[in-house]
Amino acid sequence: MSTETLTVAILAFDEVEALDFAGPYEVFTTASRMALRERPSDPAPFEVVSVARTREPVRARAGLMLLPDHGFADAPPVDVLIVPGGVVDEAMRCPETLRWVAQASERALLTASVCTGAFVLAASGVLTAGPVTTHWEDQADLARAFPALAVKSGVRWVDQGRIVTSGGISAGIDMSLHLVARLAGEALALRTARQIEFQWTRH
């Protein structure tokens, strides 16, 4: 477990699924709040930032507007990279997005995707083999598009070590709690799940 503050960067892009983005954001920020409540003199375990191609507003799926903290040009070094899902076609066609994801992931301790974010990780060359998952509706498409991946069904998330993938929407919250447990301890993950009143599926 790290004793320093880890920077968690969540990618934002047009047509991102709002809860794929907001679920991990809520988990990691709540985890820091719970940790500081117990040990106010210690550093927060996580600092959460949103990163998009530019700092212009991003329109999430269904119209919610997001204002990124950073563009790719001024993004801080990333310890944990989260790539949400949604309608990812445009993100997969954007060389700048794929380049930044690859570079940020190379330096990060952990890279994770929610839902169809797995397609972005695969398109960027970060996710190349091994067991993975995504939203149940997109699993066959992921397997066809990237046949080297072993796409798993019936699981909430899959942990490869440095790369973790999850199913859609609420499964991203399960995965994020798992990442909190890995990085800052299971006790903090359990306190976080209780605080957000979420029934954590731990496998």
Protein Blocks (a to p, Z undefined) as FASTA:
>chain_A
ZZbdcdddddddehiafklmmmmmmmmmmmmmmmmmmmmmbccfbdcddddfblcdcdde
hhiacddfbdfklcccdfbdcddedjfklmmmmmklmmmmmmmmmmpmbdcdehjllmmm
mmnomamgdjddddfklmmmmmmmmmmbccdehiabdcehjaccddehjlmmmmmmmmmm
mmnojklmmmmmmmnopacdfZZ
